[in-house]
Amino acid sequence: HLRLHANVKVFSCEFCEKSFVQAGNFKAHLRTHTKEKPYQCSYCSKSYSQSSSLKIHIRSHTQEKNYICEICEKGFTNASDCGKHKLIHDPVKRYRCEECQRPFTQKVHLRKHIEKHHPGANFGILFKQESDKEDTKIIFEECIVDEDNGDEKNIAVV
């Protein structure tokens, strides 16, 4: 217990340079290297490296939706999806289609829009509007796509 407060990292990974205070976190980290997935779903054949991931997955079978949007009351099986959903209620549309100027709250929605409505168009430059308490500024993000493997790299230009 004292190691935790003193942040003494006694568990060192043999595969990389990370070290850990707690044995449980160390074991979970090791599974990222070994690809071990000891937590198996009782509804289907999927397996997971962490019990928390399995718990989230099981909710897809039980339809248990513990995370509720306070604005529209839509339910979600995990906090991450609920948080992403809440962006649709944000009045600031942070991304805009270069082809037709339609605004979007999330980059993924912009990408899907371009694939559906502007097939073959380069993802190119998208507008990202950032808000803070004092002012709003526009940042341009150039998305460069590697032709060989499809990886994307964003370069911000203020």
Secondary structure, 3 states (H helix, E strand, C coil): CHHHHHCCCCEECCCCCCEECCHHHHHHHHHHHHCCCCEECCCCCCEECCHHHHHHHHHHHHCCCCEECCCCCCEECCHHHHHHHHHHHCCCCCEECCCCCCEECCHHHHHHHHHHHCCCCCCCEEEEEEECCCCEEEEEEEEEECCCCCCEEEEEEC
